[in-house]
Amino acid sequence: MDQSTGRIYNLQFILLCISNALFSASFNMMIPELPAYLTKLGGEDYKGYIIGVFTLMAGLSRPFSGKLTDTIGRVPVMIFGSLICVVCSLMYPLVSSVAAFLLLRFFHGFSTGFKPTGTSAYVSDLVPPNRRGEAMGMIGLASIIGMAIGPAIGGWVAVRWNINVMFQLSAAFALLSVVILTGAMKETLPNKQPFRLSLLRIHRNEIFEPLVWGPVIVTFLTFFSYGAILTVIPDYSTYLGISNKGLFFTFYTASSMGIRFLAGKVSDKYGRIPILKVSSLIMAVSMLMLAFASKSYILLSAAVFYGVATGLNSPAVTAWTVDLSNPLFKGRALATMYIAMEAGIGLGAWLSALIYHNHSERFPMTFFVLAGITSMAVLYLSFFHVPRNYEEQMARRQAAEAAHH
């Protein structure tokens, strides 16, 4: 990756993608096995918290990861996120109560609160702006690959040996990610600072980056659907006679992986906002398909549409966030966007559970509401978003910080 030549596909970028895939596989491989593990601990009624407390900590840690990414460097933040996976994976076999399990899941959320922030900032430092979307798409593809292979490997290991071996393998994957980061990644942040405890003091103006309001709003509105899918689709699949509850996610992942080979390039060529309009519209259509799904093939077709939408959306909105950010505070901007993502997932899960409420006749209403929320992203980009040039955005930010001080 060389800003001067426009090259991005070299050994360093490939190793970063491998590190990302290993990190993603590490924490995703255990997710299908954790509900049964928690049930054995006597926590059957708390299975909904497995994702919830993890996501909560990821969101709470974002302001810290953003600030540290902009001060001590991108690489230390990535390493810290991966190390959290190593430690937490090794601790799961040691917990013996529901409270201890949920506390461990809470702290495990630090990993995704830190690693993606550092990774996105690192990539943006090295990639020329005219290929930023393409690079973000390929890094995202690496994560999707990890998300796809992790559960398959974890499930096979848990059945072939036992769940404790699966936890150890999860730690090994994360450790390999750390090894790559420490051995192959050169720091890209100029004038980085040594770590000191005072850096953990977060001021109000360090929580949210006002320059990236557009990406924040679009991310928040489009990730409602993901929280709902994680919550409702397993029951919806059973209702439509699909015995394998993970089949929807297989179709979704496959289509998302396929489109990502082109998605980033498209946003580099045609612009972030046009692609985000298209992806949000496709996502709204996928929600309507789910609302009208009466057969299994309709649900699986909706999964393909949803995968295409997210595959287009993710690299475009990440690249747009970097495009708009102050170069000195890329970490803060990306952390702000990720906070919106976690808020959307969490509220989407809560809202869909509230509407559905374990009544199958409410499936259509659940996805009608989600189609409406997703459509709001299209309306915002079409009629309410007012593009501003970088100089105007910087002046607004400086005025806001001067008022704060």
N, C-alpha and C positions, 0 to 999 in steps of 0.2 A: 504494500500500500504506500503509494508515493504521491503526495499532493502535486509535485512538479510534473510528473509524467502521466498522471491519471491512472496508474496501475493500482489495482486492489487485490488481485489474486496472486499472492506470493506465499511463501512458506509461513510467514508470521500470521497472515490472515487465516490460512488453513488450520494452523495450530489453535488459533483463537476459536474458530468454529468447533473444532474437536473438543476443546475445553468447555465450550458452551453446551455441547451435546451431552458430555459426561455429567456436567452439573445438573442439567435438566433430567437426565435419566436417573440420577441419584435420588432426588426427592419424589419423582413421579413413580418409581418402581414400587414404592411401598403403599401408595394410596389405595389400590384395590384390596390390599390385605389388612389395612388398619381397622376397618369397621368390625371384622371378625375378631381381631386382636383386642379391641376395646370391649367388645361383648364378653370375651373371656375374663376380662378384669371386672365385669359387672357393670359396664357403662353402656348398655344397649340403648338407653334413652338419650345418650349424649352423642350419638354418631354424627348429628348435624354440626357439632362443634369442631369436628376434625378439620374441615376446611375453614370454618369461621374464625377460630382463634389464630390459625396460621396466617390468614389474610389480614386480620386485625393488626398483628405485630408487623407484618410487611408494610402496611400503610403507616403505622406509627413511626417506623424506623426510617422512612423515606427522607424526611428533612435532615436527619443526621447523615445518611449516606450521600445526599446531595451536597451538603456542606463539606464533608470530608473528601469527596471526589474532587471538589474545587480547591482544596487546600493541601492535603497530604498526598494526593495523587490518585489516578485511576486504578493502577495495579494493586496497591494495598487494599482498596475497597473490594475489588474482585476477589482477592485472596481471602479476605475476612469472610465474605459471603460463602465461599466454598468450604472454608474451615468449619463454619457453623454446621454445615451438612455433615462433615466428618464426625464431629463431636456428638451431635444429636443422634445420628444413626447408630452410633455405638452405645448410646445410653438407653435406647428403647427397651432392650432386653432386661434392663435393670429396674424399670419402673414396676411397681406392684399395686398401684391404686389408680383409680380413675382421675383423681385430682392431680397426681404426679404426671400421668400421661398427658392431660390437657395442658399442664404447665410446660411440659417438654415441647408439645406442639406449638405452644405460644412462642417459645424462644426459637424454635426451628424457623419461624417466620422471618427472623433476622436475615436468613440466607437470601430469600428472594427480595427482601428489602434493600440489600446491598449489591449483590452480584449484577443484576441487569442494569442498574444505574451506572456503575463503573464501566461495564462493557459498552453500553451505548455511547457514553462520553468518549471512551478510548477509540472506538471506531470513527466517531465524528472528527476526532483530532487528525486522523491519518488519511481520510478519504476526501477527495475533491468534492466540492458541493454538487457538481453535475453528475456524480455517481453515488451520492449519499443514500438515496432510496434503494438502489441496487444492493449496496453493502448491508444496509439494515435488513433487507429482505433475506439475504443469505445467512446473516447471523440468526435471524428469526427462524429460518429453515432448520438450522442446526438444533435450535431448541425444540422445534416440532419433532425432529427425528428422535431426540432424546425422550420426548414425551410419548412417542409411539413405541420405541423399543424397551423403555424402562419397565412399564407394567408387564409386558410379555416376559421379559427376563426374570423380573421379580417373582411373578406368579409361578413360573417354571421352577425356580430355585426353592421357593417355599414348599411346593408339592414334592419335589425330588428329595430335598433334605428337610429343612424346617425354616420357620420364619426368622429365627435368630441368624441363620446363615444369610438370609436375604438382607437383614439389617447390616451385616458385616460387608456384604457385597456393595450395598448402597454407600457405605463409608469408603470403600475402596474406589468406587467411581469418582466420588467427590475428591478424594486424595489425589487421584490421577489428574483431575482438573487443576488442583493446586500446583502439582509438579510442573505442568505445562506453563502455568502463569508465572511461576517463579523462575523457570529456566529459559523461557522464550520471549516473554513480554518485556520490552523496554518502556520505561515510563515516558509518557508524552506530555505531561503537565509541566510547563516551564515554571521555574521559581517555586517549586513545591516546598511546603513547610514541614518541619518535623511534627509528629503528633504530640499534642499536649491536652490536658484535661479541659482547658478552657474552650477548646474547639467543640466540646459537647454541649456548650451553652448555646441554645438556639434562640435567636431573637425573632420577633414577629415577622420582620421583613425577610427572614431567611426561610420561612416555611413555604411561602408561595411566590412564584415568579410571575408578575403581572404581564410580562411580554408574551406569554404563551396562553392567553385566555382562549383563543380559538381552538388549539389542539386539546385543551383541557375539557372544554364543553363537548366537543365531538367524542373524545374518549369516554367521558362519563356517560353520555347517552347511548353509545354503541355497546358498551360493556354490560349494560343492564341485561341484555339477552344472554350473555355468557353465564352470569350468575343464575339465571332462571334455568338454563339448559342443564347445568350441573345439578340443580335441585329437582327438576320435574321430569326430565327425559327418561331416567331409569323406570319410573312408574308408568310413564306414557308408553314406553316400549313394551312393557308387560301387558298393558291394557290392549295394545294392538296385536298381541300374540307373538311378539319377538322374545324368544327365550333368552337370547344373549343380550343383556342390558348394555353391553359395551359396543354393540354393532353400530349404533348411531355415531359414536365417537371415532370408530374406525373409518367410516365413510367421510366424516368431517375432517379428520386428520389427513387422510389421503388426498382429498381435494385441496386442502389448504397447502399441503406440501407441493402439489403439482403446480399451483398458480404462483407460488413464491419464486419460481425460477424466472418469471417474467414480471411479477408485480412491482418490484422496486424499480426496474428499468422503465416501466410505464409511467410511474410518478415522476421520475427524472425527466422524461421526455415531454409529458403533457401537463405536469404541474400537480402539486399535492391536492389542491382543493377539487379540481375536476374528478380525480380518482376517488377522493373521499366521498363525493356526492354519489358516484356510481356504486361504490362499495356499500355505503349506508343504504342505498335504495335496494340493492340485492339482498342485504341483510333483512330489511323490512319485508321483502317478498318471502324470504325463507320463514319468517315468523308467521306470515299469513298462510303459507303452505302447512305449517304445523297446526295452525288453528283449524284448517279444513281437513286435516289428515284423518282419513277413515280406514286406510289400509296401510300396511307396513311399508309398501314401496313408496308411498307419498312421504312418510316420515323420513325414509332414507334418502329420498330425492332432496328433501329440505336440508338434510345434513350436508349434501354436496354443495347446495347453494350457499349455506352458511359458511362452509369451509372456504369457498371462493371469496366470499365477502370479507372474512377475517384475514385471509391471505393477502388481499389487496389493501385492507385497512391498516394493518399493523405497521408495515414498513413506511407507508406514506405518512401516518400521523407521527411516528417517531422522527422521521426526517424533517417534517414540518416543524416539530418542536425545536430541533436543533437549528433549523433555518432562522427561526424567530428569536432565538436566545442570544443573550449577551455572551460573547465568547469567553468572558471571564467567569461566567456562572452557568455553564452548560449542565453541570451536575444538578444544580438547583432547578433548572428548567425541566430536565428529565425526571427528577424526583417529583416535581409538581404534577407532571403528566401521569406518572405511575400512581400517585395518590388518587387522582381522578379515576384511574382504572380500577383500583381496589375498592373505591367507594361505589363505583358502578356495579361491580361484581357483587359486593355485599348487599347493596340495596335491591339489586335484581333478584338475588336469592331470597331475601326477606319478602319482597313484594309478591313474587311468584308463589311462594309457600302460603302467603296470606290469602291470595285469590284462590289457588287450587284447593288448599285445606283438605287434601286427601279425598276429594270428591271428583270422580272421573268426568262427570258432566261439566265440570268447570275448566277442563283442558282448553277448549276453544277460547273462552273469555281470557284466560291467562295469556295466550299468545296474541290475541287481538290487542290487548293492552301493551304488550311488548312491541308489537308492530307499530303502534302509535308513538311510543317513546323513541324507537329507532328512527321513525320518520321525522321526528323533531330535529335530528341531526341534519337531514337533507334540507329542511326548511331553514335552519339556522345558516347553513353554508350558502343557500341560494338567496336569502332575503335579508338576513340580519348581520352577517359577518361583514365588517368593513375593513378591508386590507389597509394596512399602514406601512409605510416604508420604515426601514430600520432606524433611520435618524429620528423619526417621530416617536417610535417606540422607546428608544433610548432616552429621549427628552422626558417622556411620561414617567419612565422608571426613575430617573434621577430626581424629578420633582417629587415623586412619592416618597423616596428615601430621604430627601431633604426635609420634607414635612414631618416624617417620622422622627428624625433626629432633632 
